[in-house]
Amino acid sequence: MGRTSSPMPYAGIPLRRREDRALLVGAGRFIDDVRLPGMLHMAVVRSPHAHAHLVEIATGDALAAPGNVAVFTAGALPAPTPRIGVVPAFPGLDSVTHPLLAHGIVRYSGEPVAVVLARNRYDAEDAAERVRVRYEVLPAVTDLDAAIAPGAPVLHPGRTSNVVFSHTASGGDPDAAFRRAAVVVDLTMEQPRLAAVPIECRGAVAAYDRTTDRIEVWLSTQTPHSARAQIARILGTSVERVRVVAPDVGGGFGAKGSLYPEEVLVAYLARRLGRPIKWIEDRAENLRCTTHGRGQRARVRAAAAHDGTVLAVDADVLADLGAYCLLVTAAIPARTPLVGLGAYRIPNVRYRIRGIATTKAPTGPYRGAGRPEAAYYIERVMDSLAARLGMDPAEIRRRNLIATFPHTSPTGLVHDSGDYPAMLDRALALAGYDHWRAEQARRRAADRRPIGIGLSTWIEAAGGGDLWESGTVRLDSSGRVTVLTGSSPHGQGLETAFSQIAADVLGIAPDAVTVLHGDTDAVPAGVGTFGSRSLAIGGSAILAAAGQLREQIVAAAARF
């Protein structure tokens, strides 16, 4: 492979992705390709009701089914029923964590009630249909406003309402600003739930080695190290006794950044029975039970002066958490107020967000994770103010853009640098904005087919700069370079990108670099791939490690 005169001749150059050949010829190894001797298959019995008492679970018919090996309910698990851990973004989240299996009550349609183990998936699915569950149906709580209305059924014991958390970011004096405003707009906006729908559904395979007292878990995940820590905690063992391997992963979009009850059950049952266990989610389960994204309702009021200067924003956002919190369910909507003012200089703010428990599947991260919601709200506000004032939507944005840096917004977001007005002007010029506004007016005057022009700004608070990532670069005696990264790609092309970074620093070709990831034994420490962080943080770790290796090579060569 040829070199160029550029200081970094490979980084940024469009090379053929090294990951693609194996995938294109069908040689990829995904979670359903993992097959182990003596493996049992797990099927999940799920609640058909959004909210109900579990009156009775009869397993006799299922146990008599051909090929069936065992049936487990919550009563067969350690007491109290183990639960998935959460990031403590707010106090009191421990009371709404997800049990591995429902005990006494179900709180969403699709919640796991029991699991069936059989010699193959077909027998497991057939036996699961023979588990008889008697329910006493309770009122469902599916609407956010109804969930917080007086008299609404409270979903979790020990709580006085369905408000799981409430957080307000504020600054200035918004009430005074509204009193002196020339124009006030009041908008109610909905961000409906959606499903991530990766092409590969979730899945897990686990095997236990009695001689070493270690459990190995193959998992379709974005975060193998986090999964290892949670599995170890729930099983009551050390992380050194748990190995998590992420094979090829067919997409995640945030939904595979959480650990789920089924995945822990696979590990628990493999250790308990001493046999490998496999579970593969089907698409119906994926749509019902894998975390959904978004799910917010917002009322946003904004005040402006005659010249379009935005004086204040008062936002009240309800975030649908679903029935339980998984790892970052509550942390995702907390991002919405942080970036709630976008790229704008707004001095007076009150931005409240409340996390609400409903009888739906849990929500979680999905492409942007709390930030697109915020952008939608503030950009709708800017358009509404422009319409009320008779201003061009681009002009009202220009007048309110942050112009002096660094700037700390009242919600706590630090804008360290930039030239937002210049960026806006550049975007308008590239789009031919003035031309299209004129064309829009011409068509309206001639009563011809109309055109619409959409305009928005967007602050991408991405990368997770407060988090770290591991990166190791090694040189072996054959001259081969190996990169070990805690990032865990699932379609991003990180093997190609990381090999380019290491190659540039060491003065070699990317083909001479091997990239290892997704195995907690090979890479003992790591964070994972999410939030547009891997190239910025994971790549920086590799850049630093490769630089240290280069210094060691030069120092060693200088001795000869």
C-alpha positions as CSV (number, residue, x, y, z in Angstrom):
1,M,0.0,0.0,0.0
2,G,1.5,3.3,-1.1
3,R,2.3,6.3,1.2
4,T,1.6,10.0,0.7
5,S,3.4,13.1,1.9
6,S,0.6,13.8,4.4
7,P,1.6,13.7,8.1
8,M,-1.3,11.2,8.5
9,P,-1.6,9.4,5.2
10,Y,-4.2,6.8,6.2
11,A,-6.5,8.5,8.7
12,G,-9.4,10.0,6.8
13,I,-8.7,8.2,3.6
14,P,-11.6,6.1,2.3
15,L,-10.2,2.6,2.4
16,R,-12.1,-0.6,1.9
17,R,-13.5,-1.6,5.2
18,R,-11.6,-4.6,6.6
19,E,-14.8,-5.9,8.3
20,D,-16.8,-6.3,5.2
21,R,-15.4,-9.3,3.4
22,A,-16.2,-11.8,6.1
23,L,-19.8,-10.4,6.3
24,L,-20.3,-10.3,2.6
25,V,-19.2,-14.0,2.1
26,G,-21.3,-15.2,5.0
27,A,-18.3,-15.8,7.3
28,G,-19.4,-13.5,10.1
29,R,-20.1,-15.1,13.5
30,F,-23.2,-13.7,15.2
31,I,-24.9,-14.7,18.4
32,D,-27.1,-17.3,16.8
33,D,-24.0,-18.9,15.3
34,V,-22.7,-19.9,18.7
35,R,-23.4,-23.6,19.3
36,L,-22.0,-25.6,22.2
37,P,-22.2,-29.3,23.0
38,G,-25.1,-30.2,25.3
39,M,-26.7,-26.8,24.9
40,L,-30.3,-26.2,26.1
41,H,-32.5,-23.6,24.5
42,M,-34.6,-21.1,26.5
43,A,-38.0,-19.7,25.6
44,V,-39.7,-17.0,27.7
45,V,-43.3,-17.0,28.9
46,R,-44.5,-13.4,28.8
47,S,-47.5,-11.6,30.2
48,P,-50.2,-10.7,27.6
49,H,-51.4,-8.0,30.0
50,A,-50.1,-4.5,30.7
51,H,-50.9,-4.7,34.4
52,A,-52.1,-7.7,36.4
53,H,-51.7,-9.8,39.5
54,L,-50.1,-13.2,39.0
55,V,-52.6,-15.5,40.6
56,E,-51.2,-18.9,39.6
57,I,-48.5,-20.4,37.3
58,A,-49.2,-24.0,36.4
59,T,-46.2,-25.7,34.8
60,G,-47.3,-29.4,34.8
61,D,-48.3,-29.5,31.1
62,A,-45.1,-27.8,30.1
63,L,-42.9,-30.2,32.1
64,A,-44.6,-33.1,30.3
65,A,-44.0,-31.7,26.8
66,P,-41.6,-33.6,24.5
67,G,-38.0,-32.5,24.8
68,N,-38.6,-30.2,27.8
69,V,-36.0,-30.2,30.5
70,A,-37.1,-27.6,33.1
71,V,-39.4,-24.6,33.8
72,F,-38.4,-21.7,36.1
73,T,-40.6,-19.1,37.7
74,A,-39.6,-16.3,40.1
75,G,-40.2,-18.7,43.0
76,A,-37.3,-20.8,41.8
77,L,-34.8,-17.9,41.8
78,P,-32.9,-16.7,44.9
79,A,-35.0,-14.5,47.2
80,P,-35.5,-11.6,46.9
81,T,-35.9,-11.9,43.1
82,P,-32.7,-10.5,41.5
83,R,-33.0,-7.3,39.6
84,I,-31.2,-5.4,36.9
85,G,-29.0,-2.6,38.2
86,V,-29.3,1.1,37.2
87,V,-27.1,4.1,36.9
88,P,-28.1,6.2,40.0
89,A,-29.0,9.3,38.0
90,F,-31.6,10.3,40.6
91,P,-32.4,9.1,44.1
92,G,-34.9,6.3,44.6
93,L,-34.4,4.4,41.4
94,D,-33.8,1.1,43.2
95,S,-37.5,0.8,43.8
96,V,-38.3,0.7,40.1
97,T,-35.6,-1.8,38.9
98,H,-36.5,-4.7,36.6
99,P,-36.8,-8.2,38.2
100,L,-35.5,-11.1,36.3
101,L,-38.9,-12.7,36.4
102,A,-42.2,-11.2,37.5
103,H,-43.1,-11.9,41.1
104,G,-46.7,-11.3,42.2
105,I,-47.5,-8.7,39.6
106,V,-46.8,-7.8,36.0
107,R,-46.4,-4.3,34.8
108,Y,-46.2,-4.4,31.0
109,S,-47.2,-6.6,28.2
110,G,-44.3,-8.9,27.4
111,E,-42.8,-8.9,30.9
112,P,-41.1,-12.3,31.5
113,V,-43.1,-14.5,33.8
114,A,-41.3,-17.9,33.4
115,V,-38.7,-19.5,31.2
116,V,-38.7,-23.0,29.7
117,L,-35.6,-25.0,28.8
118,A,-35.6,-27.7,26.2
119,R,-33.3,-29.6,23.9
120,N,-34.0,-27.4,20.9
121,R,-35.8,-24.1,20.3
122,Y,-38.9,-25.7,18.7
123,D,-39.5,-27.8,21.8
124,A,-38.8,-24.9,24.1
125,E,-41.3,-22.6,22.3
126,D,-44.0,-25.4,22.2
127,A,-43.5,-26.1,25.9
128,A,-43.7,-22.4,26.8
129,E,-47.2,-22.3,25.2
130,R,-48.2,-25.0,27.7
131,V,-47.4,-23.0,30.7
132,R,-50.8,-21.9,32.2
133,V,-50.8,-18.5,33.9
134,R,-53.9,-17.1,35.6
135,Y,-54.0,-13.4,35.9
136,E,-56.2,-10.9,37.7
137,V,-56.2,-7.9,35.3
138,L,-55.5,-4.4,36.8
139,P,-56.1,-1.0,35.2
140,A,-53.4,-0.1,32.7
141,V,-51.5,3.2,32.9
142,T,-50.5,4.1,29.4
143,D,-51.0,7.9,29.2
144,L,-48.5,10.3,30.8
145,D,-51.0,12.8,32.0
146,A,-53.3,10.1,33.3
147,A,-50.3,8.5,35.1
148,I,-49.8,11.6,37.3
149,A,-53.5,12.5,37.7
150,P,-55.0,12.3,41.2
151,G,-56.2,8.7,41.9
152,A,-54.0,7.1,39.2
153,P,-53.0,3.5,40.2
154,V,-49.5,3.7,41.7
155,L,-47.4,1.0,40.0
156,H,-44.6,0.4,42.5
157,P,-45.0,-0.3,46.2
158,G,-43.4,2.2,48.6
159,R,-44.0,5.1,46.2
160,T,-46.7,7.7,46.5
161,S,-47.1,8.5,42.8
162,N,-45.9,7.4,39.4
163,V,-43.4,10.3,39.3
164,V,-40.1,8.4,39.5
165,F,-38.0,11.5,39.5
166,S,-38.3,15.3,39.0
167,H,-35.5,17.6,38.0
168,T,-35.5,21.3,37.2
169,A,-32.7,23.3,35.5
170,S,-33.1,27.0,35.9
171,G,-31.5,30.4,35.7
172,G,-32.4,34.0,35.6
173,D,-36.0,35.2,36.3
174,P,-38.3,33.6,33.8
175,D,-41.5,34.9,35.4
176,A,-40.3,38.5,35.1
177,A,-39.2,37.9,31.5
178,F,-42.7,36.6,30.6
179,R,-44.3,39.6,32.2
180,R,-42.4,42.1,30.0
181,A,-42.5,40.1,26.8
182,A,-44.0,41.4,23.6
183,V,-44.9,37.9,22.4
184,V,-45.5,34.6,24.2
185,V,-46.0,31.2,22.5
186,D,-47.3,28.1,24.2
187,L,-46.7,24.7,22.5
188,T,-47.5,21.1,23.5
189,M,-45.4,18.6,21.6
190,E,-45.2,14.9,21.5
191,Q,-42.3,12.6,20.9
192,P,-43.9,9.2,20.4
193,R,-42.1,6.0,21.3
194,L,-40.2,4.1,18.7
195,A,-38.4,0.8,18.3
196,A,-34.7,0.6,17.4
197,V,-35.3,-2.6,15.4
198,P,-31.7,-3.7,14.7
199,I,-31.5,-6.3,11.9
200,E,-30.2,-8.8,14.5
201,C,-32.4,-9.2,17.5
202,R,-31.0,-9.7,21.0
203,G,-29.5,-13.0,22.1
204,A,-27.3,-14.7,24.6
205,V,-25.4,-18.0,25.1
206,A,-23.8,-18.9,28.4
207,A,-21.6,-21.8,29.6
208,Y,-20.3,-22.6,33.1
209,D,-16.9,-24.3,33.8
210,R,-17.1,-26.0,37.2
211,T,-13.4,-26.7,37.3
212,T,-12.5,-23.0,37.2
213,D,-15.8,-21.7,38.6
214,R,-16.0,-19.3,35.6
215,I,-19.0,-18.4,33.4
216,E,-18.6,-17.4,29.8
217,V,-21.4,-15.3,28.2
218,W,-21.7,-14.6,24.5
219,L,-23.9,-11.5,24.1
220,S,-25.2,-9.3,21.3
221,T,-24.3,-6.1,23.1
222,Q,-22.7,-2.7,22.7
223,T,-21.2,-2.7,26.2
224,P,-19.6,-6.1,27.1
225,H,-17.7,-4.7,30.1
226,S,-20.8,-3.2,31.7
227,A,-22.6,-6.4,31.1
228,R,-19.8,-8.4,32.8
229,A,-20.0,-6.2,35.9
230,Q,-23.8,-6.5,36.2
231,I,-23.8,-10.2,35.6
232,A,-21.1,-10.7,38.2
233,R,-23.0,-8.5,40.7
234,I,-26.4,-10.3,40.2
235,L,-24.8,-13.8,40.3
236,G,-22.8,-12.8,43.5
237,T,-19.4,-13.5,42.0
238,S,-16.3,-11.5,41.0
239,V,-15.9,-9.9,37.6
240,E,-12.7,-12.1,37.2
241,R,-15.0,-15.2,37.1
242,V,-17.2,-13.8,34.3
243,R,-16.1,-13.5,30.7
244,V,-18.4,-11.6,28.2
245,V,-17.8,-12.0,24.5
246,A,-19.5,-9.8,21.9
247,P,-19.3,-11.6,18.6
248,D,-20.3,-9.8,15.4
249,V,-23.3,-7.7,16.3
250,G,-25.9,-6.9,13.8
251,G,-26.8,-3.4,14.9
252,G,-27.8,-1.9,18.2
253,F,-28.8,1.8,17.8
254,G,-28.6,2.2,21.6
255,A,-31.0,-0.6,22.5
256,K,-28.2,-3.1,23.0
257,G,-26.5,-0.8,25.4
258,S,-28.7,-2.1,28.3
259,L,-28.5,-5.5,30.0
260,Y,-31.9,-7.3,30.1
261,P,-33.4,-9.9,32.4
262,E,-33.3,-12.7,29.8
263,E,-29.6,-12.3,29.3
264,V,-28.9,-12.6,33.0
265,L,-31.2,-15.6,33.3
266,V,-29.2,-17.4,30.6
267,A,-26.0,-16.9,32.7
268,Y,-27.7,-17.8,36.0
269,L,-29.3,-21.0,34.6
270,A,-26.1,-22.1,32.9
271,R,-24.3,-22.0,36.2
272,R,-27.2,-23.6,38.1
273,L,-27.6,-26.5,35.7
274,G,-24.0,-26.8,34.6
275,R,-25.1,-26.9,30.9
276,P,-24.8,-24.3,28.2
277,I,-28.0,-22.2,27.7
278,K,-29.0,-20.3,24.6
279,W,-31.7,-17.7,24.1
280,I,-32.5,-15.8,20.8
281,E,-35.1,-13.1,20.8
282,D,-37.6,-13.2,17.9
283,R,-38.9,-10.1,16.2
284,A,-42.2,-10.0,18.1
285,E,-40.3,-10.0,21.4
286,N,-37.9,-7.4,20.1
287,L,-40.8,-5.0,19.2
288,R,-42.6,-5.6,22.5
289,C,-39.8,-5.9,25.1
290,T,-36.5,-4.4,23.9
291,T,-36.2,-0.8,25.2
292,H,-38.1,1.8,23.2
293,G,-36.7,5.2,22.4
294,R,-38.1,8.7,22.9
295,G,-41.6,8.7,24.6
296,Q,-41.9,12.3,25.8
297,R,-44.6,15.0,26.0
298,A,-43.6,18.6,26.5
299,R,-45.3,21.8,27.1
300,V,-42.9,24.7,26.3
301,R,-43.7,28.4,26.7
302,A,-41.3,31.0,25.3
303,A,-41.2,34.8,25.5
304,A,-39.7,37.2,23.0
305,A,-39.2,40.9,22.5
306,H,-40.4,42.8,19.4
307,D,-37.0,42.4,17.7
308,G,-37.1,38.6,18.1
309,T,-34.8,38.3,21.1
310,V,-35.9,35.3,23.1
311,L,-36.2,36.4,26.7
312,A,-37.2,33.2,28.4
313,V,-38.2,29.6,28.1
314,D,-40.4,27.6,30.5
315,A,-40.5,23.9,29.7
316,D,-42.3,21.1,31.4
317,V,-41.4,17.6,30.0
318,L,-42.9,14.3,30.9
319,A,-40.7,11.3,30.0
320,D,-42.3,7.9,29.7
321,L,-39.9,5.5,31.5
322,G,-42.1,2.5,31.2
323,A,-42.7,0.0,33.9
324,Y,-39.1,-0.3,35.1
325,C,-35.8,1.3,34.8
326,L,-33.0,-0.6,33.2
327,L,-29.4,0.6,33.3
328,V,-29.8,4.1,31.8
329,T,-33.5,4.4,31.4
330,A,-33.7,7.4,33.8
331,A,-30.4,8.9,32.7
332,I,-31.5,9.4,29.1
333,P,-34.3,12.0,29.6
334,A,-31.9,13.9,32.0
335,R,-30.0,14.8,28.8
336,T,-33.0,16.8,27.5
337,P,-32.8,19.8,29.8
338,L,-29.0,19.9,29.5
339,V,-29.2,20.7,25.7
340,G,-32.7,22.1,25.9
341,L,-31.7,25.6,24.7
342,G,-29.8,24.4,21.7
343,A,-27.4,26.9,20.2
344,Y,-29.2,29.9,21.6
345,R,-28.4,32.6,24.2
346,I,-31.5,32.6,26.4
347,P,-30.9,34.1,29.8
348,N,-34.1,33.2,31.7
349,V,-35.0,29.5,31.9
350,R,-37.0,27.0,33.9
351,Y,-36.7,23.5,32.4
352,R,-38.4,20.7,34.3
353,I,-38.4,17.1,33.4
354,R,-40.2,14.3,35.2
355,G,-39.7,10.6,34.7
356,I,-43.1,8.8,34.8
357,A,-43.8,5.1,35.4
358,T,-46.3,3.6,33.0
359,T,-47.4,0.0,32.1
360,K,-45.3,-0.2,29.0
361,A,-41.9,-1.7,28.2
362,P,-39.0,0.3,29.6
363,T,-37.5,3.0,27.5
364,G,-33.8,3.4,26.9
365,P,-31.2,5.0,24.6
366,Y,-31.9,5.4,20.9
367,R,-29.9,7.4,18.4
368,G,-29.3,10.7,20.1
369,A,-30.7,9.6,23.4
370,G,-32.6,12.6,24.9
371,R,-30.9,15.2,22.7
372,P,-33.1,15.1,19.5
373,E,-36.1,15.6,21.7
374,A,-34.6,18.8,23.1
375,A,-33.7,20.0,19.6
376,Y,-37.2,19.4,18.4
377,Y,-38.7,21.4,21.2
378,I,-36.5,24.5,20.9
379,E,-36.6,24.6,17.1
380,R,-40.4,24.4,17.1
381,V,-40.4,27.3,19.5
382,M,-38.1,29.4,17.2
383,D,-40.4,28.7,14.2
384,S,-43.5,29.7,16.2
385,L,-41.9,32.9,17.5
386,A,-40.9,33.8,13.9
387,A,-44.4,33.2,12.7
388,R,-45.9,35.4,15.5
389,L,-43.4,38.2,14.8
390,G,-43.5,38.0,11.1
391,M,-39.8,37.3,10.9
392,D,-37.8,35.0,8.7
393,P,-37.0,31.8,10.6
394,A,-33.3,32.1,9.7
395,E,-33.2,35.7,11.0
396,I,-34.7,34.9,14.4
397,R,-32.2,32.1,14.9
398,R,-29.3,34.3,13.9
399,R,-30.3,37.0,16.4
400,N,-30.3,34.5,19.2
401,L,-27.3,32.3,18.5
402,I,-24.5,32.2,21.0
403,A,-21.9,34.6,19.7
404,T,-19.3,34.8,22.6
405,F,-17.4,31.8,23.8
406,P,-17.0,30.1,26.2
407,H,-20.7,30.3,27.2
408,T,-22.4,28.4,29.9
409,S,-26.2,28.0,29.5
410,P,-28.6,28.3,32.4
411,T,-29.1,24.5,32.1
412,G,-25.4,23.9,32.7
413,L,-24.2,23.1,29.2
414,V,-20.7,24.6,28.4
415,H,-20.2,25.8,24.9
416,D,-16.4,26.0,24.8
417,S,-15.8,27.4,21.3
418,G,-17.3,28.0,17.9
419,D,-18.8,30.5,15.5
420,Y,-22.4,29.6,15.3
421,P,-23.5,32.7,13.2
422,A,-20.9,31.9,10.6
423,M,-21.9,28.2,10.5
424,L,-25.6,29.2,10.0
425,D,-24.6,31.6,7.2
426,R,-22.5,29.0,5.5
427,A,-25.3,26.4,5.7
428,L,-27.8,28.9,4.2
429,A,-25.5,29.8,1.4
430,L,-24.8,26.1,0.6
431,A,-28.5,25.4,0.5
432,G,-29.4,28.4,-1.6
433,Y,-31.7,29.6,1.1
434,D,-32.5,33.0,-0.4
435,H,-33.3,31.4,-3.8
436,W,-35.7,28.9,-2.3
437,R,-37.4,31.6,-0.2
438,A,-38.0,33.6,-3.4
439,E,-39.2,30.5,-5.2
440,Q,-41.5,29.7,-2.4
441,A,-43.1,33.2,-2.5
442,R,-43.4,33.0,-6.3
443,R,-45.2,29.7,-6.2
444,R,-47.6,30.9,-3.5
445,A,-48.4,34.1,-5.5
446,A,-49.0,32.0,-8.7
447,D,-51.1,29.4,-6.7
448,R,-48.7,26.7,-7.9
449,R,-47.6,23.6,-6.1
450,P,-46.1,24.9,-2.8
451,I,-42.8,24.0,-1.3
452,G,-41.8,24.0,2.3
453,I,-38.4,25.0,3.8
454,G,-37.3,23.4,7.0
455,L,-34.5,24.9,9.1
456,S,-33.0,23.9,12.4
457,T,-29.8,24.1,14.4
458,W,-28.4,21.2,16.5
459,I,-25.9,21.0,19.3
460,E,-24.4,17.5,19.5
461,A,-23.3,16.9,23.0
462,A,-21.8,13.6,22.1
463,G,-18.8,11.5,22.9
464,G,-19.3,11.1,26.6
465,G,-16.2,13.2,27.4
466,D,-16.5,12.5,31.1
467,L,-16.0,8.8,30.4
468,W,-12.8,7.0,29.5
469,E,-11.9,4.3,27.1
470,S,-9.1,1.7,27.0
471,G,-6.6,1.4,24.2
472,T,-3.5,-0.8,24.0
473,V,-1.1,-1.2,21.1
474,R,1.4,-4.1,21.1
475,L,4.2,-5.1,18.8
476,D,5.2,-8.8,18.7
477,S,8.4,-10.4,17.6
478,S,7.2,-11.0,14.1
479,G,6.6,-7.2,13.6
480,R,2.8,-7.6,13.8
481,V,1.0,-4.8,15.6
482,T,-2.1,-5.6,17.7
483,V,-4.6,-3.0,18.9
484,L,-6.9,-3.9,21.8
485,T,-9.8,-1.6,22.4
486,G,-12.6,-1.3,24.9
487,S,-14.9,0.0,22.2
488,S,-17.3,-2.6,21.0
489,P,-18.4,-2.0,17.4
490,H,-21.6,-3.2,15.9
491,G,-21.4,-1.9,12.3
492,Q,-19.4,1.4,12.7
493,G,-16.2,0.2,10.9
494,L,-14.0,0.8,13.9
495,E,-11.6,-2.0,13.0
496,T,-10.7,-0.1,9.8
497,A,-10.6,3.3,11.6
498,F,-8.5,2.1,14.5
499,S,-6.0,0.3,12.2
500,Q,-5.6,3.5,10.2
501,I,-4.8,5.5,13.4
502,A,-2.2,3.0,14.6
503,A,-0.7,2.7,11.2
504,D,-0.2,6.4,10.8
505,V,1.6,6.8,14.2
506,L,3.8,3.8,13.7
507,G,4.6,4.3,10.0
508,I,3.2,1.0,8.8
509,A,0.3,-0.1,6.6
510,P,-3.2,-0.7,8.2
511,D,-3.0,-4.2,6.9
512,A,-0.2,-4.9,9.3
513,V,-2.5,-4.1,12.3
514,T,-4.8,-6.5,14.0
515,V,-7.7,-5.0,16.0
516,L,-9.2,-7.0,18.9
517,H,-12.4,-6.0,20.8
518,G,-15.5,-7.3,22.4
519,D,-13.8,-9.9,24.7
520,T,-13.4,-9.0,28.3
521,D,-10.6,-11.6,28.7
522,A,-8.6,-10.1,25.9
523,V,-9.4,-6.5,26.8
524,P,-10.0,-6.5,30.6
525,A,-11.2,-2.9,30.9
526,G,-13.5,-0.9,28.6
527,V,-16.6,1.2,28.4
528,G,-18.3,0.4,25.0
529,T,-19.7,1.9,21.9
530,F,-22.5,4.4,22.2
531,G,-23.2,8.1,22.0
532,S,-20.9,8.8,19.0
533,R,-17.9,8.3,21.4
534,S,-15.8,5.5,19.9
535,L,-13.6,7.4,17.4
536,A,-13.2,10.5,19.5
537,I,-12.4,8.7,22.8
538,G,-11.5,5.2,21.8
539,G,-9.5,6.5,18.9
540,S,-7.7,9.0,21.1
541,A,-6.8,6.2,23.5
542,I,-5.3,4.2,20.6
543,L,-3.5,7.3,19.3
544,A,-1.9,7.8,22.7
545,A,-1.0,4.2,23.1
546,A,0.5,4.0,19.6
547,G,2.5,7.1,20.4
548,Q,4.0,5.5,23.5
549,L,4.8,2.4,21.6
550,R,6.6,4.4,18.9
551,E,8.7,6.1,21.6
552,Q,9.7,2.7,23.0
553,I,10.6,1.5,19.5
554,V,12.7,4.6,18.9
555,A,14.4,4.3,22.3
556,A,15.2,0.6,21.7
557,A,16.6,1.3,18.2
558,A,18.8,4.1,19.6
559,R,20.6,1.6,21.7
560,F,22.0,-0.2,18.7
